[in-house]
């Protein structure tokens, strides 16, 4: 069979590679797996790399679309766990849930400031002021 697949075949192959990535297989293991289990595809490494690229792109897109949903779902689960722990007076689990909240929401991390960016912004503002004043002086001298 030829390695050239129909659109449906390519979509199915990308889906298989996607699932192999979800299982944690790296490129070498995926190539090996496809060579042994899906040799009937009749594709070269280049095609598998194309499937890998598409699968990785799908993962990125899925991550972007699902992130708010998953965050909301996780927070709801944590609220539920916390309520149960309060009712059962399981203080160690209450604390564990609180720590998870803090970690998930980034509440325990110190505020980070990118000094280089802030410095550049300050320099840009000062330059705008100085250049603005220079233009005003030049206009005043020309009048």
TORKOL-4160 file (C-alpha; in steps of 0.2 Angstrom, whole numbers, padded with zeros to 4 digits, m for minus):
143
<pt num="1" X="0000" Y="0000" Z="0000"/>
<pt num="2" X="0006" Y="0017" Z="m0004"/>
<pt num="3" X="0011" Y="0029" Z="0010"/>
<pt num="4" X="0000" Y="0043" Z="0003"/>
<pt num="5" X="m0016" Y="0043" Z="0013"/>
<pt num="6" X="m0033" Y="0050" Z="0010"/>
<pt num="7" X="m0037" Y="0065" Z="0021"/>
<pt num="8" X="m0047" Y="0054" Z="0033"/>
<pt num="9" X="m0032" Y="0042" Z="0034"/>
<pt num="10" X="m0020" Y="0057" Z="0038"/>
<pt num="11" X="m0032" Y="0063" Z="0052"/>
<pt num="12" X="m0033" Y="0045" Z="0059"/>
<pt num="13" X="m0014" Y="0044" Z="0059"/>
<pt num="14" X="m0012" Y="0061" Z="0067"/>
<pt num="15" X="m0025" Y="0055" Z="0080"/>
<pt num="16" X="m0014" Y="0039" Z="0084"/>
<pt num="17" X="0002" Y="0050" Z="0085"/>
<pt num="18" X="m0007" Y="0062" Z="0097"/>
<pt num="19" X="m0012" Y="0047" Z="0108"/>
<pt num="20" X="0006" Y="0041" Z="0108"/>
<pt num="21" X="0012" Y="0058" Z="0113"/>
<pt num="22" X="m0001" Y="0058" Z="0127"/>
<pt num="23" X="0006" Y="0042" Z="0133"/>
<pt num="24" X="0023" Y="0050" Z="0135"/>
<pt num="25" X="0032" Y="0043" Z="0120"/>
<pt num="26" X="0046" Y="0053" Z="0112"/>
<pt num="27" X="0049" Y="0054" Z="0094"/>
<pt num="28" X="0061" Y="0039" Z="0093"/>
<pt num="29" X="0048" Y="0028" Z="0102"/>
<pt num="30" X="0034" Y="0034" Z="0091"/>
<pt num="31" X="0044" Y="0030" Z="0075"/>
<pt num="32" X="0048" Y="0013" Z="0082"/>
<pt num="33" X="0030" Y="0010" Z="0087"/>
<pt num="34" X="0023" Y="0015" Z="0070"/>
<pt num="35" X="0036" Y="0005" Z="0061"/>
<pt num="36" X="0031" Y="m0011" Z="0070"/>
<pt num="37" X="0012" Y="m0009" Z="0073"/>
<pt num="38" X="0007" Y="0002" Z="0058"/>
<pt num="39" X="0020" Y="m0004" Z="0045"/>
<pt num="40" X="0005" Y="m0005" Z="0033"/>
<pt num="41" X="0004" Y="0014" Z="0033"/>
<pt num="42" X="0019" Y="0013" Z="0021"/>
<pt num="43" X="0026" Y="0030" Z="0026"/>
<pt num="44" X="0043" Y="0037" Z="0029"/>
<pt num="45" X="0050" Y="0046" Z="0044"/>
<pt num="46" X="0046" Y="0062" Z="0035"/>
<pt num="47" X="0028" Y="0058" Z="0035"/>
<pt num="48" X="0028" Y="0053" Z="0053"/>
<pt num="49" X="0037" Y="0069" Z="0058"/>
<pt num="50" X="0023" Y="0078" Z="0049"/>
<pt num="51" X="0010" Y="0069" Z="0059"/>
<pt num="52" X="0020" Y="0073" Z="0075"/>
<pt num="53" X="0020" Y="0091" Z="0071"/>
<pt num="54" X="0001" Y="0091" Z="0068"/>
<pt num="55" X="m0002" Y="0082" Z="0084"/>
<pt num="56" X="0009" Y="0094" Z="0094"/>
<pt num="57" X="0000" Y="0108" Z="0086"/>
<pt num="58" X="m0017" Y="0100" Z="0091"/>
<pt num="59" X="m0010" Y="0098" Z="0109"/>
<pt num="60" X="m0006" Y="0117" Z="0110"/>
<pt num="61" X="m0023" Y="0122" Z="0103"/>
<pt num="62" X="m0032" Y="0110" Z="0115"/>
<pt num="63" X="m0022" Y="0117" Z="0130"/>
<pt num="64" X="m0027" Y="0134" Z="0125"/>
<pt num="65" X="m0045" Y="0130" Z="0123"/>
<pt num="66" X="m0047" Y="0119" Z="0138"/>
<pt num="67" X="m0036" Y="0129" Z="0151"/>
<pt num="68" X="m0050" Y="0140" Z="0158"/>
<pt num="69" X="m0062" Y="0125" Z="0159"/>
<pt num="70" X="m0049" Y="0114" Z="0167"/>
<pt num="71" X="m0045" Y="0128" Z="0180"/>
<pt num="72" X="m0063" Y="0131" Z="0184"/>
<pt num="73" X="m0066" Y="0112" Z="0186"/>
<pt num="74" X="m0051" Y="0110" Z="0197"/>
<pt num="75" X="m0056" Y="0125" Z="0208"/>
<pt num="76" X="m0073" Y="0118" Z="0210"/>
<pt num="77" X="m0066" Y="0101" Z="0215"/>
<pt num="78" X="m0055" Y="0109" Z="0227"/>
<pt num="79" X="m0069" Y="0119" Z="0235"/>
<pt num="80" X="m0079" Y="0103" Z="0237"/>
<pt num="81" X="m0064" Y="0094" Z="0245"/>
<pt num="82" X="m0061" Y="0108" Z="0257"/>
<pt num="83" X="m0080" Y="0108" Z="0262"/>
<pt num="84" X="m0079" Y="0090" Z="0265"/>
<pt num="85" X="m0063" Y="0091" Z="0275"/>
<pt num="86" X="m0071" Y="0105" Z="0286"/>
<pt num="87" X="m0086" Y="0095" Z="0289"/>
<pt num="88" X="m0076" Y="0079" Z="0294"/>
<pt num="89" X="m0064" Y="0090" Z="0304"/>
<pt num="90" X="m0049" Y="0083" Z="0294"/>
<pt num="91" X="m0037" Y="0098" Z="0297"/>
<pt num="92" X="m0022" Y="0091" Z="0288"/>
<pt num="93" X="m0032" Y="0089" Z="0272"/>
<pt num="94" X="m0040" Y="0106" Z="0274"/>
<pt num="95" X="m0022" Y="0113" Z="0275"/>
<pt num="96" X="m0017" Y="0102" Z="0260"/>
<pt num="97" X="m0031" Y="0109" Z="0250"/>
<pt num="98" X="m0027" Y="0127" Z="0255"/>
<pt num="99" X="m0009" Y="0124" Z="0249"/>
<pt num="100" X="m0015" Y="0117" Z="0233"/>
<pt num="101" X="m0026" Y="0133" Z="0230"/>
<pt num="102" X="m0011" Y="0144" Z="0234"/>
<pt num="103" X="0000" Y="0135" Z="0222"/>
<pt num="104" X="m0013" Y="0133" Z="0208"/>
<pt num="105" X="m0017" Y="0152" Z="0209"/>
<pt num="106" X="0001" Y="0158" Z="0211"/>
<pt num="107" X="m0004" Y="0166" Z="0228"/>
<pt num="108" X="0012" Y="0161" Z="0237"/>
<pt num="109" X="0024" Y="0167" Z="0224"/>
<pt num="110" X="0032" Y="0184" Z="0227"/>
<pt num="111" X="0028" Y="0198" Z="0214"/>
<pt num="112" X="0042" Y="0197" Z="0201"/>
<pt num="113" X="0047" Y="0212" Z="0192"/>
<pt num="114" X="0058" Y="0212" Z="0176"/>
<pt num="115" X="0070" Y="0225" Z="0180"/>
<pt num="116" X="0077" Y="0226" Z="0163"/>
<pt num="117" X="0060" Y="0229" Z="0155"/>
<pt num="118" X="0055" Y="0242" Z="0169"/>
<pt num="119" X="0071" Y="0251" Z="0166"/>
<pt num="120" X="0069" Y="0252" Z="0147"/>
<pt num="121" X="0051" Y="0259" Z="0150"/>
<pt num="122" X="0058" Y="0272" Z="0162"/>
<pt num="123" X="0071" Y="0277" Z="0149"/>
<pt num="124" X="0058" Y="0278" Z="0135"/>
<pt num="125" X="0047" Y="0289" Z="0146"/>
<pt num="126" X="0062" Y="0300" Z="0150"/>
<pt num="127" X="0067" Y="0301" Z="0132"/>
<pt num="128" X="0049" Y="0306" Z="0127"/>
<pt num="129" X="0050" Y="0320" Z="0140"/>
<pt num="130" X="0067" Y="0326" Z="0135"/>
<pt num="131" X="0063" Y="0326" Z="0117"/>
<pt num="132" X="0046" Y="0334" Z="0119"/>
<pt num="133" X="0055" Y="0348" Z="0129"/>
<pt num="134" X="0068" Y="0350" Z="0116"/>
<pt num="135" X="0055" Y="0352" Z="0102"/>
<pt num="136" X="0046" Y="0365" Z="0113"/>
<pt num="137" X="0062" Y="0375" Z="0115"/>
<pt num="138" X="0066" Y="0373" Z="0096"/>
<pt num="139" X="0049" Y="0380" Z="0092"/>
<pt num="140" X="0051" Y="0394" Z="0104"/>
<pt num="141" X="0068" Y="0399" Z="0097"/>
<pt num="142" X="0061" Y="0398" Z="0079"/>
<pt num="143" X="0047" Y="0411" Z="0083"/>
